């Protein structure tokens, strides 16, 4: 039986690396798009990369979502059955500092892929667009969002992703391309980038467990997010492209936790006793150890977004029914997985 071929943009990221592993286990040939730079950024996929001179089902290609020619050439060369567009400038906070680049990669990059598919006229290609709960933006009545909810993005990242969502829908309807959006709510893992708040917290607290004297500065402790595990969510990305017809799906757990609750759960896993005092910008967390208290977390207003989104919760009823979505990781197991990884990492760093 002929192997299926997949092309993944953003393959060096959290989702891309997990998806590559999943597809290789399913006997795919996997091609990944990576940007050419003076330093390698392949830490998340080094364990699956084999010298291409040897027999392998995993291949990397230099290209960029800002470069139409490279995208066209790679799709023409690889002739994939499935394309997963996971590449993006995906940090919401950074999108306020670099809105133009965010739009170029996270928005216009999608049209470059879809145009290549259209011009090459490769009928077999199925296209997956990684969308985001940031499309929905703020809600003041704690509404649960599903595929029919109205969009109101509140960041340059959300707006760029909204363009990608709609252009994917337009090409599906206009040109008959099998193109689907996965509206994924927050999903984390040990491979989450260290600039994201969840990983900042797990990295900090595991180092603190080993005696670090640093202080962690956070922003909005009361922001509520619907957090799942990236391993669960990339399987849904694959299942979306295994459907008989292209559709859009919300992927979420349907449960929310605040940033403060995330901190407290990490402390519980690590068996660290902490307590909070103060309000708003004066809120602080103390570590209690050997009958002594130490300030470990403070609030810094620079970590607040210019336009805060305080609540995001998803309704994945459609995915539960059609994709048979059953998350393997609870919120607590997600935190445990991240803490276990980062504690080992902190121990290695301490012995260097």
N, C-alpha and C positions, 0 to 999 in steps of 0.2 A: 504493500500500500504506500502510495506516494505521501511523503511528509508534507504537512501544511507549513507554509512560510509566513512568519510574522515580522513586521517592522515596528520597532518601538522608538519613539522619540522620548527624550528624558530618561533613557535607560540607566543612567548613573544615579538617578534619584531614588528616593524611598520606594515609590510605587513601581518604577521601572525595573529595579533590581529584583523585587519580589515577583513581578509578573514574568520576567525572564526565567526565573527558577521554575515557576509554575508551568510555563509553556514547554520548557525543555523536558520536564517530567512527563508531559503529554506528547512527547516525541515530535515537537515542532523543530524546524530550523528557525533560529531567532537571529534577526539582524537588528543592530542598535545604532542610532544616530548619536554621535558625540562631537562636541565642538573641539576644534584644534586649538591648543594653547601650549604655552611653554612648560606647564606643569600638568601632570596627570590628575584627573579627578575621578578615578575609577575604583575607589576604595570599597564601594558597596557591591561591585561585581568582580573584583579580582579573583575571588574564590571559584568563579565559574568560567573565567576567561582562560582559554587554552591557545597556545601558539597556533595561528592559522595555517602554518605549514604542516601541522599534524591534523589528523582527522577530527573534525569538530562540527557541531551543529550551532555554534555560537560565533557570530561575526560582528565586528564593529566597523563603522564607516564614518569618516570625517564629513561633517555637514553642519548646517545651521538653519534654524527656522527663519532667520532673516535673509536667507539666500535662496531665491527661487531655483536657480540653476542646480545647486547641489541637491536640493530636494527632488527635483525632476529626475536628475541622473541616478540617484540612489533608488528611487521607486522603479525606474525603468530597468535598472540593473538587477534588482532583487526580485521583481515581479511578485510581490507578496499577496497572500490570500487575505491577510488581516493587517490593518495599520492601527496602532494604538498611539494617539497623540497625547502623551503625558508631559511633553516638554513645555516649560513655562517659566516665567519669573513669578514664583508662587508665593512670595512673602508679601502679605497684605501691607504691613508697615513700610516695607521698602518701596512699594508701589507709589506711595505718596512722595517719596524722595526721587524716584525715577519713573514718572508716569509715562514718558514717551517710550522708553525702552520696554516697559511693561506692555504697552499697547502693541508695540512692534512684534514682540515675541508671543505673548499670550493671546493676542487678538489676530493680528494680520498673519502670523505664522500659520494659523489654521487655514486661511484662504489659500495660502501657497500650496499646502498639501492637497486640498480639495481640487484646486485648479490642475495640479499635476495628474491627479486621478482622472479628471475630466478629459484633459488633452491626450493622455496616453490611452484612454478608453479601454482600460483593463477591467472588463465586466465583473470578474470574480471578486474584486477587492471589497472587503467590508471595513468600514472606517469607524473607529471609536474616538469620540472627543471627550476628554476629561473635563467635566464641568465641576461646579462648586456651589456649596450652600451660600457663598458670598453673593450669589445672584439675588437672593431674597432681601438682604439688608435687614433693617430694623423692623421690628413689630412691637407694638405697645400693648397688645392684648395676649401676649404669649401664645400666638397661633402656632400650630404645627404645620409645617410646609410639605406639600406633595407636588406631583407633576403639574397640577392645575393652578397652583398658587401664583400670584402676581409677583413679578420681579421688581426690585427697587434697590439696586446695588449702591453701596455707600463708600466705595473706594475705587481708585483707578484700576486695581486688580479685578474687582468685581465687574466693572464696566467692560474691561477688555475680554473677560470671560463671557460676558453677556453677548458681545459681538460674535464670539466663537460659537456660542450656543445657537444663535439665530442663523448664522451663515451655514452651519451644519444642517439645520432644518431646511433652509432654502435650497441647498444643493440636493438634499434628499427628495424634496418635492418637485424641483425643477428639472433635474437630470436623472432621476431614478437611481442615484447612488445609494447603496446600503450604508447609511450613515446614522449613527446613534449617539446620543448624549447620555453620559452617566453623571447625574448631579450628586456628587459624593459629599457628605457632611464630614466634619473633621475626623481624620484617621491618623493614628500615630503608631510608633513602633520604635524599637532600638535603633532603627536606621533613620529616624527623623533628624533633620538638620539641627545643629546645636543652637541656631539663632531662633528657633521656634520655642514658644514659651514652655511647652510640656517637656521638651528635652533640656532646656535650660534648668528646669526645676529638678529633673532626675539626675542630671550631671552634678548640679550643685549639692544636693542633699547626700548623694553617695560619697562625694568628696568630704562633706562635712562629717559624715559618719566615721570617716577615717582620720578626722582631726584637723581638717582645714579651718583656717581662721577667717576666711572670706565672708563677705556679706552679699546676699543676692538682692538685686533691685528689680521689682516688678511694676506693672502698670495696673490695669483694671482687674482687681481680684474678684469682682462680682460678675464678670462676663460669664455667661452660661453657654456651654457648647455640648453638642451631641457627639461624643467621642467614641470611635470604634478602632479596631486594629487593622492596619494596612493589609495584613495577610488575608483577612476576610474580604476586604473590599476589592483587591485585585482579582480574586476569583470571580467576583460579580462582573468585573470589567470583561473578563473572558466570556462569561455566560451571556452577557448582553449581545455579543457578536455571534453566539450560537443559536439565536432565535430565528424563526422562519422569516420574520419581517423586521425592519428597523424600527425601533421605538426608543423613547427616552425614559430613564428610570431614576428615581431618587433612591440612594443607598444611605441608610441611617439606622441607628439603634432604637430611636424613639425615646431615649433617656438623656437628660442633661445633667451636667455637673458644673459647678463654678471653678474658676482657677484656684480659689482658696481650698475647695474640696479636693482638687487634684493634689495640692501641696499636702493636705492633711492625710490623704490616702498613701502618698509616698512615705510620709513619716511613719504611718502605721506599719507599712510593709517593712521598713527599716528598724522598727521598734524604737523609734525616737520620740520623745515626749516634747511637744511644742504647744505653746498657747499664744493667743493673739491679744493685743491691746490697741486702743486708739480707733479712730475712724478716718475714712477718706485718705488724704495724703499723709496723715499722721499714724496710719495703721502700721503695726510692727509685729513680727513673729519672734518669739523667744524659744531657745532650746533649753530645756531643763536637764541638767546632767550633774550627778554627784552633789545634789542640793545647791547647785549654782545655776544662774541663768545667764544666757548670752544672746544678744540680738543677732538674728541670722537673716531676717528678711525686712527690707524697708520698701517704701513706695517712692517711685520717681515719676513725676508727671511727664517726662519725655517719652515714657513707654506707653502713654495713652495715645490712641489714634486721633487724628484731627476730627474724625467723624466716627464715633464709637458704634459698634453693633453689640448690644448687650445680651441678646438672646437668639439662639438658633437651634431649632429642634425639628427633626425630619420625620415624615410618615412614609415608611418603606413598604406599605401594604401591597402595592403592585409588585415589588421585587420579591416579597415573601411568597406571593402566589405564583408568579410567572417564572421567576428565576430560582425558586426554592431556596431563598436566602435565609440561612440560619447561622448567625454569627457564632463562631466557636469561642470567641474571647469575650468575657464580661468586662466591665470597666475595671474591676479589681484585678483580673488576670492580665489585662493590658498593662496596668501600672506595674504589676509584679514582673512582667516580661522586660519592661524598660529598666526597672531597678536592678534586676539580676544582671543584665548586660552592662549597665553603667557602673555597678559595684565592682565587677571584674575589671573593667577598663580603668577605674580609679586605682585599684590595687596594683595593676601593671604600671601605671604612671608613677605611683609612689615608690616603686622599687627601682625605677630607672636612675 
